[in-house]
Amino acid sequence: MNVREGDTVEVIHHMSNRGIVKKVYFVKVTAGTVGGSFSKRRRIIFESQLDGKMYDMLLSDLRLVRE
């Protein structure tokens, strides 16, 4: 999923919690494997329209809202 700053996202397990993306960043995966390295995980910071708080979540827990 291609998410950019300014896009609207919503939490998959709480769809009434949606908001505007403020920042997209990557986090290094620290688990080790014999087969090789992992790719970095994307995290999203968004401002909720529900309560006005800033949330920092994994991209896999969000979905892009297309209106």
CHARMM-style PDB file with segment names, atoms N, HN, CA, C and O in Angstrom:
ATOM      1  N   MET     1       0.846  -1.160   0.000  1.00  0.00      PROA
ATOM      2  CA  MET     1       0.000   0.000   0.000  1.00  0.00      PROA
ATOM      3  C   MET     1       0.902   1.236   0.000  1.00  0.00      PROA
ATOM      4  O   MET     1       1.866   1.312   0.762  1.00  0.00      PROA
ATOM      5  N   ASN     2       0.586   2.173  -0.838  1.00  0.00      PROA
ATOM      6  HN  ASN     2      -0.198   2.112  -1.457  1.00  0.00      PROA
ATOM      7  CA  ASN     2       1.374   3.387  -0.966  1.00  0.00      PROA
ATOM      8  C   ASN     2       0.679   4.522  -0.212  1.00  0.00      PROA
ATOM      9  O   ASN     2      -0.301   5.084  -0.700  1.00  0.00      PROA
ATOM     10  N   VAL     3       1.179   4.852   0.957  1.00  0.00      PROA
ATOM     11  HN  VAL     3       1.976   4.395   1.353  1.00  0.00      PROA
ATOM     12  CA  VAL     3       0.590   5.896   1.792  1.00  0.00      PROA
ATOM     13  C   VAL     3       1.551   7.075   1.846  1.00  0.00      PROA
ATOM     14  O   VAL     3       2.754   6.900   2.039  1.00  0.00      PROA
ATOM     15  N   ARG     4       1.012   8.270   1.675  1.00  0.00      PROA
ATOM     16  HN  ARG     4       0.034   8.413   1.519  1.00  0.00      PROA
ATOM     17  CA  ARG     4       1.823   9.486   1.724  1.00  0.00      PROA
ATOM     18  C   ARG     4       1.261  10.438   2.768  1.00  0.00      PROA
ATOM     19  O   ARG     4       0.130  10.279   3.227  1.00  0.00      PROA
ATOM     20  N   GLU     5       2.056  11.421   3.134  1.00  0.00      PROA
ATOM     21  HN  GLU     5       2.975  11.550   2.761  1.00  0.00      PROA
ATOM     22  CA  GLU     5       1.590  12.446   4.058  1.00  0.00      PROA
ATOM     23  C   GLU     5       0.403  13.173   3.443  1.00  0.00      PROA
ATOM     24  O   GLU     5       0.429  13.536   2.267  1.00  0.00      PROA
ATOM     25  N   GLY     6      -0.634  13.384   4.243  1.00  0.00      PROA
ATOM     26  HN  GLY     6      -0.655  13.089   5.198  1.00  0.00      PROA
ATOM     27  CA  GLY     6      -1.838  14.049   3.757  1.00  0.00      PROA
ATOM     28  C   GLY     6      -2.950  13.100   3.368  1.00  0.00      PROA
ATOM     29  O   GLY     6      -4.092  13.531   3.208  1.00  0.00      PROA
ATOM     30  N   ASP     7      -2.649  11.804   3.209  1.00  0.00      PROA
ATOM     31  HN  ASP     7      -1.721  11.454   3.339  1.00  0.00      PROA
ATOM     32  CA  ASP     7      -3.677  10.810   2.895  1.00  0.00      PROA
ATOM     33  C   ASP     7      -4.529  10.535   4.135  1.00  0.00      PROA
ATOM     34  O   ASP     7      -4.105  10.796   5.261  1.00  0.00      PROA
ATOM     35  N   THR     8      -5.722  10.011   3.915  1.00  0.00      PROA
ATOM     36  HN  THR     8      -6.067   9.800   3.000  1.00  0.00      PROA
ATOM     37  CA  THR     8      -6.603   9.620   5.016  1.00  0.00      PROA
ATOM     38  C   THR     8      -6.527   8.112   5.193  1.00  0.00      PROA
ATOM     39  O   THR     8      -6.652   7.355   4.231  1.00  0.00      PROA
ATOM     40  N   VAL     9      -6.319   7.679   6.445  1.00  0.00      PROA
ATOM     41  HN  VAL     9      -6.217   8.294   7.227  1.00  0.00      PROA
ATOM     42  CA  VAL     9      -6.254   6.260   6.770  1.00  0.00      PROA
ATOM     43  C   VAL     9      -7.233   5.965   7.897  1.00  0.00      PROA
ATOM     44  O   VAL     9      -7.663   6.867   8.615  1.00  0.00      PROA
ATOM     45  N   GLU    10      -7.585   4.677   8.043  1.00  0.00      PROA
ATOM     46  HN  GLU    10      -7.236   3.943   7.460  1.00  0.00      PROA
ATOM     47  CA  GLU    10      -8.412   4.257   9.165  1.00  0.00      PROA
ATOM     48  C   GLU    10      -7.853   2.954   9.726  1.00  0.00      PROA
ATOM     49  O   GLU    10      -7.249   2.160   9.005  1.00  0.00      PROA
ATOM     50  N   VAL    11      -8.064   2.751  11.014  1.00  0.00      PROA
ATOM     51  HN  VAL    11      -8.555   3.396  11.600  1.00  0.00      PROA
ATOM     52  CA  VAL    11      -7.572   1.558  11.702  1.00  0.00      PROA
ATOM     53  C   VAL    11      -8.474   0.385  11.325  1.00  0.00      PROA
ATOM     54  O   VAL    11      -9.697   0.514  11.357  1.00  0.00      PROA
ATOM     55  N   ILE    12      -7.892  -0.744  10.973  1.00  0.00      PROA
ATOM     56  HN  ILE    12      -6.898  -0.849  10.947  1.00  0.00      PROA
ATOM     57  CA  ILE    12      -8.659  -1.898  10.505  1.00  0.00      PROA
ATOM     58  C   ILE    12      -9.596  -2.428  11.588  1.00  0.00      PROA
ATOM     59  O   ILE    12     -10.744  -2.765  11.295  1.00  0.00      PROA
ATOM     60  N   HSD    13      -9.121  -2.508  12.845  1.00  0.00      PROA
ATOM     61  HN  HSD    13      -8.189  -2.234  13.082  1.00  0.00      PROA
ATOM     62  CA  HSD    13      -9.942  -3.077  13.915  1.00  0.00      PROA
ATOM     63  C   HSD    13     -10.815  -2.034  14.627  1.00  0.00      PROA
ATOM     64  O   HSD    13     -11.508  -2.372  15.586  1.00  0.00      PROA
ATOM     65  N   HSD    14     -10.793  -0.775  14.175  1.00  0.00      PROA
ATOM     66  HN  HSD    14     -10.230  -0.501  13.395  1.00  0.00      PROA
ATOM     67  CA  HSD    14     -11.628   0.288  14.759  1.00  0.00      PROA
ATOM     68  C   HSD    14     -11.861   1.336  13.667  1.00  0.00      PROA
ATOM     69  O   HSD    14     -11.237   2.397  13.671  1.00  0.00      PROA
ATOM     70  N   MET    15     -12.760   1.028  12.741  1.00  0.00      PROA
ATOM     71  HN  MET    15     -13.267   0.166  12.738  1.00  0.00      PROA
ATOM     72  CA  MET    15     -12.887   1.822  11.525  1.00  0.00      PROA
ATOM     73  C   MET    15     -13.413   3.234  11.735  1.00  0.00      PROA
ATOM     74  O   MET    15     -13.283   4.074  10.845  1.00  0.00      PROA
ATOM     75  N   SER    16     -14.004   3.514  12.893  1.00  0.00      PROA
ATOM     76  HN  SER    16     -14.109   2.832  13.617  1.00  0.00      PROA
ATOM     77  CA  SER    16     -14.435   4.885  13.135  1.00  0.00      PROA
ATOM     78  C   SER    16     -13.249   5.780  13.486  1.00  0.00      PROA
ATOM     79  O   SER    16     -13.384   7.003  13.503  1.00  0.00      PROA
ATOM     80  N   ASN    17     -12.096   5.188  13.765  1.00  0.00      PROA
ATOM     81  HN  ASN    17     -11.987   4.195  13.751  1.00  0.00      PROA
ATOM     82  CA  ASN    17     -10.886   5.949  14.065  1.00  0.00      PROA
ATOM     83  C   ASN    17     -10.114   6.160  12.777  1.00  0.00      PROA
ATOM     84  O   ASN    17      -9.326   5.309  12.366  1.00  0.00      PROA
ATOM     85  N   ARG    18     -10.346   7.295  12.147  1.00  0.00      PROA
ATOM     86  HN  ARG    18     -10.986   7.987  12.481  1.00  0.00      PROA
ATOM     87  CA  ARG    18      -9.634   7.629  10.921  1.00  0.00      PROA
ATOM     88  C   ARG    18      -8.990   8.984  11.078  1.00  0.00      PROA
ATOM     89  O   ARG    18      -9.386   9.777  11.932  1.00  0.00      PROA
ATOM     90  N   GLY    19      -8.000   9.247  10.253  1.00  0.00      PROA
ATOM     91  HN  GLY    19      -7.678   8.603   9.560  1.00  0.00      PROA
ATOM     92  CA  GLY    19      -7.306  10.521  10.371  1.00  0.00      PROA
ATOM     93  C   GLY    19      -6.365  10.779   9.220  1.00  0.00      PROA
ATOM     94  O   GLY    19      -6.240   9.973   8.297  1.00  0.00      PROA
ATOM     95  N   ILE    20      -5.705  11.919   9.292  1.00  0.00      PROA
ATOM     96  HN  ILE    20      -5.806  12.573  10.041  1.00  0.00      PROA
ATOM     97  CA  ILE    20      -4.795  12.389   8.254  1.00  0.00      PROA
ATOM     98  C   ILE    20      -3.364  11.993   8.623  1.00  0.00      PROA
ATOM     99  O   ILE    20      -2.930  12.192   9.758  1.00  0.00      PROA
ATOM    100  N   VAL    21      -2.636  11.431   7.651  1.00  0.00      PROA
ATOM    101  HN  VAL    21      -2.989  11.270   6.730  1.00  0.00      PROA
ATOM    102  CA  VAL    21      -1.259  10.997   7.854  1.00  0.00      PROA
ATOM    103  C   VAL    21      -0.360  12.219   8.011  1.00  0.00      PROA
ATOM    104  O   VAL    21      -0.375  13.126   7.178  1.00  0.00      PROA
ATOM    105  N   LYS    22       0.427  12.234   9.097  1.00  0.00      PROA
ATOM    106  HN  LYS    22       0.439  11.498   9.774  1.00  0.00      PROA
ATOM    107  CA  LYS    22       1.373  13.317   9.356  1.00  0.00      PROA
ATOM    108  C   LYS    22       2.799  12.929   9.005  1.00  0.00      PROA
ATOM    109  O   LYS    22       3.580  13.768   8.557  1.00  0.00      PROA
ATOM    110  N   LYS    23       3.150  11.633   9.209  1.00  0.00      PROA
ATOM    111  HN  LYS    23       2.516  10.951   9.572  1.00  0.00      PROA
ATOM    112  CA  LYS    23       4.521  11.193   8.963  1.00  0.00      PROA
ATOM    113  C   LYS    23       4.536   9.713   8.627  1.00  0.00      PROA
ATOM    114  O   LYS    23       3.784   8.930   9.207  1.00  0.00      PROA
ATOM    115  N   VAL    24       5.395   9.329   7.689  1.00  0.00      PROA
ATOM    116  HN  VAL    24       6.007   9.965   7.218  1.00  0.00      PROA
ATOM    117  CA  VAL    24       5.645   7.934   7.333  1.00  0.00      PROA
ATOM    118  C   VAL    24       7.137   7.696   7.551  1.00  0.00      PROA
ATOM    119  O   VAL    24       7.967   8.441   7.031  1.00  0.00      PROA
ATOM    120  N   TYR    25       7.485   6.648   8.328  1.00  0.00      PROA
ATOM    121  HN  TYR    25       6.810   6.042   8.751  1.00  0.00      PROA
ATOM    122  CA  TYR    25       8.895   6.353   8.551  1.00  0.00      PROA
ATOM    123  C   TYR    25       9.113   4.846   8.627  1.00  0.00      PROA
ATOM    124  O   TYR    25       8.159   4.074   8.729  1.00  0.00      PROA
ATOM    125  N   PHE    26      10.369   4.439   8.576  1.00  0.00      PROA
ATOM    126  HN  PHE    26      11.144   5.065   8.493  1.00  0.00      PROA
ATOM    127  CA  PHE    26      10.749   3.034   8.574  1.00  0.00      PROA
ATOM    128  C   PHE    26      11.478   2.679   9.863  1.00  0.00      PROA
ATOM    129  O   PHE    26      12.219   3.492  10.416  1.00  0.00      PROA
ATOM    130  N   VAL    27      11.256   1.437  10.341  1.00  0.00      PROA
ATOM    131  HN  VAL    27      10.654   0.777   9.892  1.00  0.00      PROA
ATOM    132  CA  VAL    27      11.903   0.932  11.542  1.00  0.00      PROA
ATOM    133  C   VAL    27      12.650  -0.344  11.171  1.00  0.00      PROA
ATOM    134  O   VAL    27      12.123  -1.208  10.470  1.00  0.00      PROA
ATOM    135  N   LYS    28      13.875  -0.446  11.648  1.00  0.00      PROA
ATOM    136  HN  LYS    28      14.304   0.256  12.217  1.00  0.00      PROA
ATOM    137  CA  LYS    28      14.684  -1.634  11.397  1.00  0.00      PROA
ATOM    138  C   LYS    28      14.102  -2.832  12.131  1.00  0.00      PROA
ATOM    139  O   LYS    28      13.706  -2.713  13.290  1.00  0.00      PROA
ATOM    140  N   VAL    29      14.046  -3.980  11.472  1.00  0.00      PROA
ATOM    141  HN  VAL    29      14.367  -4.076  10.530  1.00  0.00      PROA
ATOM    142  CA  VAL    29      13.590  -5.224  12.093  1.00  0.00      PROA
ATOM    143  C   VAL    29      14.799  -5.879  12.740  1.00  0.00      PROA
ATOM    144  O   VAL    29      15.818  -6.100  12.086  1.00  0.00      PROA
ATOM    145  N   THR    30      14.685  -6.189  14.031  1.00  0.00      PROA
ATOM    146  HN  THR    30      13.857  -6.010  14.563  1.00  0.00      PROA
ATOM    147  CA  THR    30      15.849  -6.699  14.762  1.00  0.00      PROA
ATOM    148  C   THR    30      15.856  -8.216  14.939  1.00  0.00      PROA
ATOM    149  O   THR    30      16.788  -8.752  15.540  1.00  0.00      PROA
ATOM    150  N   ALA    31      14.857  -8.912  14.440  1.00  0.00      PROA
ATOM    151  HN  ALA    31      14.100  -8.477  13.952  1.00  0.00      PROA
ATOM    152  CA  ALA    31      14.844 -10.374  14.545  1.00  0.00      PROA
ATOM    153  C   ALA    31      15.872 -10.949  13.575  1.00  0.00      PROA
ATOM    154  O   ALA    31      16.082 -10.413  12.488  1.00  0.00      PROA
ATOM    155  N   GLY    32      16.500 -12.033  13.976  1.00  0.00      PROA
ATOM    156  HN  GLY    32      16.329 -12.469  14.859  1.00  0.00      PROA
ATOM    157  CA  GLY    32      17.514 -12.642  13.134  1.00  0.00      PROA
ATOM    158  C   GLY    32      17.023 -13.909  12.465  1.00  0.00      PROA
ATOM    159  O   GLY    32      16.224 -14.650  13.038  1.00  0.00      PROA
ATOM    160  N   THR    33      17.496 -14.162  11.256  1.00  0.00      PROA
ATOM    161  HN  THR    33      18.146 -13.561  10.790  1.00  0.00      PROA
ATOM    162  CA  THR    33      17.186 -15.398  10.552  1.00  0.00      PROA
ATOM    163  C   THR    33      18.451 -15.946   9.918  1.00  0.00      PROA
ATOM    164  O   THR    33      19.428 -15.225   9.717  1.00  0.00      PROA
ATOM    165  N   VAL    34      18.415 -17.210   9.613  1.00  0.00      PROA
ATOM    166  HN  VAL    34      17.620 -17.796   9.776  1.00  0.00      PROA
ATOM    167  CA  VAL    34      19.550 -17.830   8.941  1.00  0.00      PROA
ATOM    168  C   VAL    34      19.526 -17.487   7.456  1.00  0.00      PROA
ATOM    169  O   VAL    34      20.576 -17.366   6.824  1.00  0.00      PROA
ATOM    170  N   GLY    35      18.339 -17.333   6.907  1.00  0.00      PROA
ATOM    171  HN  GLY    35      17.486 -17.432   7.421  1.00  0.00      PROA
ATOM    172  CA  GLY    35      18.200 -17.130   5.463  1.00  0.00      PROA
ATOM    173  C   GLY    35      18.530 -15.747   4.956  1.00  0.00      PROA
ATOM    174  O   GLY    35      18.692 -15.564   3.750  1.00  0.00      PROA
ATOM    175  N   GLY    36      18.635 -14.768   5.833  1.00  0.00      PROA
ATOM    176  HN  GLY    36      18.503 -14.916   6.813  1.00  0.00      PROA
ATOM    177  CA  GLY    36      18.953 -13.419   5.369  1.00  0.00      PROA
ATOM    178  C   GLY    36      18.268 -12.362   6.200  1.00  0.00      PROA
ATOM    179  O   GLY    36      17.686 -12.646   7.247  1.00  0.00      PROA
ATOM    180  N   SER    37      18.345 -11.151   5.721  1.00  0.00      PROA
ATOM    181  HN  SER    37      18.818 -10.920   4.870  1.00  0.00      PROA
ATOM    182  CA  SER    37      17.796 -10.033   6.480  1.00  0.00      PROA
ATOM    183  C   SER    37      16.345  -9.764   6.088  1.00  0.00      PROA
ATOM    184  O   SER    37      15.876 -10.175   5.027  1.00  0.00      PROA
ATOM    185  N   PHE    38      15.661  -9.069   6.969  1.00  0.00      PROA
ATOM    186  HN  PHE    38      16.042  -8.735   7.831  1.00  0.00      PROA
ATOM    187  CA  PHE    38      14.292  -8.658   6.701  1.00  0.00      PROA
ATOM    188  C   PHE    38      14.292  -7.254   6.109  1.00  0.00      PROA
ATOM    189  O   PHE    38      15.265  -6.513   6.244  1.00  0.00      PROA
ATOM    190  N   SER    39      13.190  -6.897   5.454  1.00  0.00      PROA
ATOM    191  HN  SER    39      12.399  -7.499   5.345  1.00  0.00      PROA
ATOM    192  CA  SER    39      13.041  -5.515   5.011  1.00  0.00      PROA
ATOM    193  C   SER    39      12.575  -4.672   6.193  1.00  0.00      PROA
ATOM    194  O   SER    39      12.148  -5.213   7.213  1.00  0.00      PROA
ATOM    195  N   LYS    40      12.654  -3.380   6.063  1.00  0.00      PROA
ATOM    196  HN  LYS    40      13.001  -2.940   5.234  1.00  0.00      PROA
ATOM    197  CA  LYS    40      12.251  -2.490   7.151  1.00  0.00      PROA
ATOM    198  C   LYS    40      10.735  -2.407   7.234  1.00  0.00      PROA
ATOM    199  O   LYS    40      10.041  -2.574   6.231  1.00  0.00      PROA
ATOM    200  N   ARG    41      10.219  -2.145   8.444  1.00  0.00      PROA
ATOM    201  HN  ARG    41      10.783  -2.009   9.259  1.00  0.00      PROA
ATOM    202  CA  ARG    41       8.775  -2.025   8.663  1.00  0.00      PROA
ATOM    203  C   ARG    41       8.382  -0.555   8.552  1.00  0.00      PROA
ATOM    204  O   ARG    41       9.083   0.326   9.051  1.00  0.00      PROA
ATOM    205  N   ARG    42       7.254  -0.302   7.894  1.00  0.00      PROA
ATOM    206  HN  ARG    42       6.685  -1.017   7.489  1.00  0.00      PROA
ATOM    207  CA  ARG    42       6.756   1.066   7.790  1.00  0.00      PROA
ATOM    208  C   ARG    42       5.800   1.366   8.929  1.00  0.00      PROA
ATOM    209  O   ARG    42       4.921   0.562   9.242  1.00  0.00      PROA
ATOM    210  N   ARG    43       5.973   2.518   9.542  1.00  0.00      PROA
ATOM    211  HN  ARG    43       6.686   3.171   9.288  1.00  0.00      PROA
ATOM    212  CA  ARG    43       5.079   2.991  10.592  1.00  0.00      PROA
ATOM    213  C   ARG    43       4.495   4.325  10.154  1.00  0.00      PROA
ATOM    214  O   ARG    43       5.127   5.097   9.433  1.00  0.00      PROA
ATOM    215  N   ILE    44       3.279   4.575  10.606  1.00  0.00      PROA
ATOM    216  HN  ILE    44       2.765   3.948  11.192  1.00  0.00      PROA
ATOM    217  CA  ILE    44       2.537   5.766  10.217  1.00  0.00      PROA
ATOM    218  C   ILE    44       2.149   6.529  11.482  1.00  0.00      PROA
ATOM    219  O   ILE    44       1.674   5.936  12.450  1.00  0.00      PROA
ATOM    220  N   ILE    45       2.353   7.834  11.468  1.00  0.00      PROA
ATOM    221  HN  ILE    45       2.740   8.315  10.682  1.00  0.00      PROA
ATOM    222  CA  ILE    45       1.824   8.705  12.513  1.00  0.00      PROA
ATOM    223  C   ILE    45       0.685   9.486  11.882  1.00  0.00      PROA
ATOM    224  O   ILE    45       0.870  10.164  10.871  1.00  0.00      PROA
ATOM    225  N   PHE    46      -0.515   9.385  12.494  1.00  0.00      PROA
ATOM    226  HN  PHE    46      -0.665   8.835  13.315  1.00  0.00      PROA
ATOM    227  CA  PHE    46      -1.654  10.125  11.965  1.00  0.00      PROA
ATOM    228  C   PHE    46      -2.426  10.785  13.089  1.00  0.00      PROA
ATOM    229  O   PHE    46      -2.422  10.316  14.227  1.00  0.00      PROA
ATOM    230  N   GLU    47      -3.098  11.897  12.747  1.00  0.00      PROA
ATOM    231  HN  GLU    47      -3.101  12.278  11.823  1.00  0.00      PROA
ATOM    232  CA  GLU    47      -3.924  12.624  13.700  1.00  0.00      PROA
ATOM    233  C   GLU    47      -5.364  12.179  13.538  1.00  0.00      PROA
ATOM    234  O   GLU    47      -5.948  12.319  12.464  1.00  0.00      PROA
ATOM    235  N   SER    48      -5.932  11.644  14.606  1.00  0.00      PROA
ATOM    236  HN  SER    48      -5.457  11.531  15.478  1.00  0.00      PROA
ATOM    237  CA  SER    48      -7.276  11.083  14.571  1.00  0.00      PROA
ATOM    238  C   SER    48      -8.333  12.180  14.498  1.00  0.00      PROA
ATOM    239  O   SER    48      -8.236  13.198  15.183  1.00  0.00      PROA
ATOM    240  N   GLN    49      -9.344  11.959  13.655  1.00  0.00      PROA
ATOM    241  HN  GLN    49      -9.423  11.132  13.098  1.00  0.00      PROA
ATOM    242  CA  GLN    49     -10.489  12.867  13.591  1.00  0.00      PROA
ATOM    243  C   GLN    49     -11.486  12.551  14.697  1.00  0.00      PROA
ATOM    244  O   GLN    49     -12.363  13.362  14.993  1.00  0.00      PROA
ATOM    245  N   LEU    50     -11.357  11.378  15.311  1.00  0.00      PROA
ATOM    246  HN  LEU    50     -10.644  10.719  15.071  1.00  0.00      PROA
ATOM    247  CA  LEU    50     -12.258  10.933  16.366  1.00  0.00      PROA
ATOM    248  C   LEU    50     -12.010  11.674  17.685  1.00  0.00      PROA
ATOM    249  O   LEU    50     -12.949  12.180  18.301  1.00  0.00      PROA
ATOM    250  N   ASP    51     -10.743  11.737  18.116  1.00  0.00      PROA
ATOM    251  HN  ASP    51      -9.980  11.326  17.616  1.00  0.00      PROA
ATOM    252  CA  ASP    51     -10.424  12.366  19.392  1.00  0.00      PROA
ATOM    253  C   ASP    51      -9.297  13.393  19.328  1.00  0.00      PROA
ATOM    254  O   ASP    51      -8.950  13.983  20.352  1.00  0.00      PROA
ATOM    255  N   GLY    52      -8.723  13.618  18.158  1.00  0.00      PROA
ATOM    256  HN  GLY    52      -9.004  13.139  17.327  1.00  0.00      PROA
ATOM    257  CA  GLY    52      -7.679  14.629  17.993  1.00  0.00      PROA
ATOM    258  C   GLY    52      -6.297  14.205  18.447  1.00  0.00      PROA
ATOM    259  O   GLY    52      -5.371  15.016  18.412  1.00  0.00      PROA
ATOM    260  N   LYS    53      -6.124  12.951  18.877  1.00  0.00      PROA
ATOM    261  HN  LYS    53      -6.876  12.293  18.905  1.00  0.00      PROA
ATOM    262  CA  LYS    53      -4.824  12.456  19.345  1.00  0.00      PROA
ATOM    263  C   LYS    53      -3.972  12.022  18.166  1.00  0.00      PROA
ATOM    264  O   LYS    53      -4.480  11.745  17.080  1.00  0.00      PROA
ATOM    265  N   MET    54      -2.664  11.967  18.402  1.00  0.00      PROA
ATOM    266  HN  MET    54      -2.252  12.192  19.284  1.00  0.00      PROA
ATOM    267  CA  MET    54      -1.720  11.456  17.411  1.00  0.00      PROA
ATOM    268  C   MET    54      -1.487   9.974  17.708  1.00  0.00      PROA
ATOM    269  O   MET    54      -1.211   9.608  18.851  1.00  0.00      PROA
ATOM    270  N   TYR    55      -1.595   9.124  16.691  1.00  0.00      PROA
ATOM    271  HN  TYR    55      -1.819   9.421  15.763  1.00  0.00      PROA
ATOM    272  CA  TYR    55      -1.382   7.690  16.835  1.00  0.00      PROA
ATOM    273  C   TYR    55      -0.195   7.267  15.982  1.00  0.00      PROA
ATOM    274  O   TYR    55      -0.017   7.759  14.867  1.00  0.00      PROA
ATOM    275  N   ASP    56       0.613   6.358  16.506  1.00  0.00      PROA
ATOM    276  HN  ASP    56       0.469   5.959  17.411  1.00  0.00      PROA
ATOM    277  CA  ASP    56       1.764   5.791  15.810  1.00  0.00      PROA
ATOM    278  C   ASP    56       1.488   4.302  15.653  1.00  0.00      PROA
ATOM    279  O   ASP    56       1.496   3.562  16.636  1.00  0.00      PROA
ATOM    280  N   MET    57       1.241   3.856  14.415  1.00  0.00      PROA
ATOM    281  HN  MET    57       1.235   4.457  13.616  1.00  0.00      PROA
ATOM    282  CA  MET    57       0.838   2.467  14.183  1.00  0.00      PROA
ATOM    283  C   MET    57       1.595   1.865  13.009  1.00  0.00      PROA
ATOM    284  O   MET    57       2.148   2.575  12.169  1.00  0.00      PROA
ATOM    285  N   LEU    58       1.604   0.541  12.975  1.00  0.00      PROA
ATOM    286  HN  LEU    58       1.155  -0.036  13.657  1.00  0.00      PROA
ATOM    287  CA  LEU    58       2.169  -0.169  11.831  1.00  0.00      PROA
ATOM    288  C   LEU    58       1.268   0.014  10.614  1.00  0.00      PROA
ATOM    289  O   LEU    58       0.049   0.127  10.747  1.00  0.00      PROA
ATOM    290  N   LEU    59       1.862   0.042   9.452  1.00  0.00      PROA
ATOM    291  HN  LEU    59       2.852  -0.049   9.344  1.00  0.00      PROA
ATOM    292  CA  LEU    59       1.097   0.187   8.224  1.00  0.00      PROA
ATOM    293  C   LEU    59       0.132  -0.982   8.036  1.00  0.00      PROA
ATOM    294  O   LEU    59      -0.944  -0.801   7.468  1.00  0.00      PROA
ATOM    295  N   SER    60       0.495  -2.165   8.500  1.00  0.00      PROA
ATOM    296  HN  SER    60       1.370  -2.312   8.961  1.00  0.00      PROA
ATOM    297  CA  SER    60      -0.350  -3.347   8.335  1.00  0.00      PROA
ATOM    298  C   SER    60      -1.642  -3.271   9.155  1.00  0.00      PROA
ATOM    299  O   SER    60      -2.573  -4.034   8.898  1.00  0.00      PROA
ATOM    300  N   ASP    61      -1.714  -2.369  10.131  1.00  0.00      PROA
ATOM    301  HN  ASP    61      -0.957  -1.750  10.340  1.00  0.00      PROA
ATOM    302  CA  ASP    61      -2.921  -2.193  10.945  1.00  0.00      PROA
ATOM    303  C   ASP    61      -3.849  -1.113  10.401  1.00  0.00      PROA
ATOM    304  O   ASP    61      -4.889  -0.828  10.995  1.00  0.00      PROA
ATOM    305  N   LEU    62      -3.478  -0.516   9.280  1.00  0.00      PROA
ATOM    306  HN  LEU    62      -2.633  -0.748   8.797  1.00  0.00      PROA
ATOM    307  CA  LEU    62      -4.252   0.585   8.707  1.00  0.00      PROA
ATOM    308  C   LEU    62      -4.694   0.250   7.288  1.00  0.00      PROA
ATOM    309  O   LEU    62      -4.144  -0.634   6.631  1.00  0.00      PROA
ATOM    310  N   ARG    63      -5.703   0.983   6.841  1.00  0.00      PROA
ATOM    311  HN  ARG    63      -6.151   1.701   7.375  1.00  0.00      PROA
ATOM    312  CA  ARG    63      -6.075   0.895   5.434  1.00  0.00      PROA
ATOM    313  C   ARG    63      -6.317   2.307   4.919  1.00  0.00      PROA
ATOM    314  O   ARG    63      -6.745   3.194   5.658  1.00  0.00      PROA
ATOM    315  N   LEU    64      -6.038   2.491   3.647  1.00  0.00      PROA
ATOM    316  HN  LEU    64      -5.690   1.771   3.047  1.00  0.00      PROA
ATOM    317  CA  LEU    64      -6.185   3.790   2.999  1.00  0.00      PROA
ATOM    318  C   LEU    64      -7.646   4.040   2.668  1.00  0.00      PROA
ATOM    319  O   LEU    64      -8.321   3.160   2.132  1.00  0.00      PROA
ATOM    320  N   VAL    65      -8.141   5.233   2.982  1.00  0.00      PROA
ATOM    321  HN  VAL    65      -7.593   5.948   3.416  1.00  0.00      PROA
ATOM    322  CA  VAL    65      -9.520   5.609   2.686  1.00  0.00      PROA
ATOM    323  C   VAL    65      -9.521   6.396   1.392  1.00  0.00      PROA
ATOM    324  O   VAL    65      -8.845   7.419   1.278  1.00  0.00      PROA
ATOM    325  N   ARG    66     -10.269   5.929   0.432  1.00  0.00      PROA
ATOM    326  HN  ARG    66     -10.818   5.098   0.525  1.00  0.00      PROA
ATOM    327  CA  ARG    66     -10.399   6.620  -0.861  1.00  0.00      PROA
ATOM    328  C   ARG    66     -11.817   7.122  -0.991  1.00  0.00      PROA
ATOM    329  O   ARG    66     -12.759   6.339  -1.120  1.00  0.00      PROA
ATOM    330  N   GLU    67     -11.961   8.418  -0.956  1.00  0.00      PROA
ATOM    331  HN  GLU    67     -11.196   9.053  -0.851  1.00  0.00      PROA
ATOM    332  CA  GLU    67     -13.299   9.018  -1.037  1.00  0.00      PROA
ATOM    333  C   GLU    67     -13.489   9.754  -2.324  1.00  0.00      PROA
ATOM    334  OT1 GLU    67     -14.557  10.320  -2.560  1.00  0.00      PROA
TER     335      GLU     67
END
